[in-house]
Amino acid sequence: TVNGNTHHETDQEVIGDTSIYFDGTGDRLNLPTSDDWAMGTGDFTIECWFRQDASPSGKQAIFDTRISSRDETTGFSFGIHNNGSFYIYNNGDIPVTTSSIISADTWYHVAVVRTSGTFFLYLDGVQKQYSTPTERDFTNTQAKIGVRPDNSGELFEGYLDELRVSKGIARYKGGTNS
């Protein structure tokens, strides 16, 4: 379900003729409830191309499976910190964060991968960080793109293209992937 002014835009794209634009003022996509979003304790990959018009002024969620609270333990959020680094959040940051590594007006490919309980973050095919937190069992069946669970914060501002969620598959392994 499209909310706010989320729309296809033809002035920016990586693959195909359009990308999805979020203006950061209430835009989001609510995905249908599905067991596909309940990653359990298994492997998964979430990846996309993104471009921001300006440096983020606060956290910006790309993909979020938390239902009602930012501190619940059965879902998680993946997004961008206000300092240009990335986060995975599940009742506190899972330490897959990086120093400021992104700039405005540039397309990047980002992937977060969990394989055998270890989280990896890749930017443009290069592993930037990894973490092995205590086991996390993600059981939520709801998901949103571009916002945190209460629909009022961590609003994504910019373009997303080719967002792909792969449950049960760790698509990238090792230090460098193309």
N, C-alpha and C positions, 0 to 999 in steps of 0.2 A: 504494500500500500504506500503510495506516494503522499508525503505530508509536506506542508510548506510550499516553497517554490522550487523544489527539487525537479530538475528537468534535464533532458538531453541537450547538449550544446555542440554545435558544429565548428566553433572557432578553435577548439582544442581537442585533440585525440591522439592516441598512440596506435591503436589497432582499430581498423574500421573507420567509419566516418563521423562518429560522435563519442562523447564521454558524458558522464553524469556530473552535473554541476550542483554544488551545495553552497548557498550564499552565507551560511553561518547564522541565520536568524530564524530558526525553527525548522529547517529542512531535515528530513530523515526518510529512510525507507524502512518500513516494518515488514519483516518476512513472515510467511505463514508459519504457524506452529508446526514443528516437525521433529521427529527423532533424529533427523540429520544434524541438528545443532547440538545434540547431547554427545559430546566427544568422549565421555567416560574417562578412562585412564589411558586410552590408546593413543596411537600416533595420529597426527593431523597436520595439515598445512593450510594457512590462510595467506593469500597473496593478492597483490593488485599493483597497478600503476597508479600514481597519484601526482598531482601538481598543485601547489598552493600559490595564490596571488601575492601573499604577504607572509611574513613570519608569524607563526601561531602566537596568540596572546594568552592562551590557556591550553589545557589539555583538549585534544580533539580526537574523539573516538572514530575509528574506521569501522570496526566490527565489534558488536557487543552482545553477549548472551545472558547478561544479568537481567533479572526480571523486575525487581522492585527496589533494590538497594545496591548502592555502590559497594557495600561491604559484605555482600552475601558470598558464600563459598561454593555455590553450585554452578556459577557462571563466571565469565571472564570478559574483560574488555581489552582490545588491542588498538593502539592509536599513537598519537604524536604528543609529546610534552611541549610546553611553551618555549623550551630552550632548543627545539629542533632535534631532540632525541626521541626515542620510541619507548613505549611501555607495554607490558602485559599486566593487567590489574586483576587481582582476585583476593578481596579482603586485605588489600595491601599490595604494593608492587611486587611482582615476581621479578627479580632483578635481571631482566633482559633489557637494559637501558644502555644508551650510548651517549657519548658527548655530542654536542651540536654538529650534525653532519649533513643537514639539508639546507637548501637555499630556496628562496621564492623564485617563481617563474621557471622552474626546471622540473622535467618529468623524471621520476624515480620508480624503480620496481622494488617493492619491499615484500618480504616473506617472513612469516613467523612459523616455525616448524617445531613440533614436539615429536621426538623419537625416543623410545625407551625411557620416558620420563624426563628427558633433558630438553629444554627449550633453546632454540637457536634463532637468531635474527640475521637475516641476509638483506643487504642493500645493494641493488644492482649486481647481484650474483656473488657478492663477497660477504663471507661471514663476519659480522661485526661484534657479536657477543653471544654468550651462551650461559645457561644457568640450570642447575639441577635442584629445584626446590623440593620440599616434601611432596609426596604424591598428591595430586589434585584430581578429583573425580568430578568432571563437568557433566551435570545431568540435566541442565535446563534445556527446554525444547522451544524457547522463543529466541529470536535474534533480530537485531536492528543494525542498520548501516547509517553512520553519521551522527550518532547521539548516544548518550548514556541511558540507563533504564527509565529514569523519571521524565524523559523527553525534554528536559530543560537545561541540560548542561553538556559539556564536552562536545559541543556542536562542531562538526567538521566544516571547514570552509575551503573550498577549492574543487578540484576535479578528481574523479575516480574513473578508472577504465579497467576492464577485464578483471574484476574482483572474482577470485575463485576460492572456494572452500572445499578442501579434500579431506573427508573423514576417513581415518584408517590408513592414510598414506603420508609418509614423510618424504616429500618430493625432492628435498635438497639435503645433501649430506656432505661433510667435509668443509674445507676452508673456502673454496671457490667453486661456483657453479655458473654456467652460462645459460 
